[in-house]
Amino acid sequence: MTTNVGKTDRILRLIIGALLIMAPLLNVMGSGTNAIIAYVLIGVGTVLVLTSIFGVCPLYRLLRIKTSS
């Protein structure tokens, strides 16, 4: 499988994904936050981190977007 995520895109995905995973775990949003929101944030963060690590984004593939050179 060829990569379709460029270097800058991968770095941004890694940073944003890590922040989304850490925010609910560190209780940044406050104690009254819904658990479903926390799980969604962790899920989206995990997807961003994985696409950053592997360099392949299925959504980019469907939309025929390629940020890698």
N, C-alpha and C positions, 0 to 999 in steps of 0.2 A: 504494500500500500504506500503510495507516494505521499509525502507531506504536503499540506496545503496551508499551513500556518507559518508565517514568517517569524523572524527573530524578535522584532519589536512586539508583535502580536502575542507571541509566546510569553514574553516577560510580563506584559500587562495582564494576561490571563492568570499567570502564576501569582502575581501580587494581589489582584482582585479576588481570586479564588481563595487564597490563604486568609485574606481579611474576612471574607464571607463565612469561612469555616470557623474562624476564631471569634467573631463577634458574639454569637450566641453562647459559646463556651465560656467566654470571659464576662458574660452578662452585661455587655455594653448597652444593650437596648433597655435594660431595666428589668426588674423582677416580675412585672405584670405582663410581660410579653407572652403571647400565645405560643404553645409548644409547636403547633403546626407551622407557624412562621419560622421558628428556629430550625425545624427539620428541612423546610424548603431551602432556607439559606445554606445550610450545610450541604444539601444535595446539589444545588447550583454551584457552590464553591468547589465541590468534589469534581463535578464535570469539567469546570474550567481548569482545575489543576491537572486532571488527566489529559485533556486535550493539549495542554501546554507541554506536558511531559512527552507525549507520543507524537505531537506535531500534526495531528489529523483531527479535523473538525467535521463530523457528519453533516451538520447544517451547511457549512461552507461547500461541501461536496454537492449537496442537493441544489444549492443556489449557484453553483459553478463559480465560486469565489476562490481566489488563490492569492494569499498575501506573501507566499514564499517566492524566492526568485528562482 
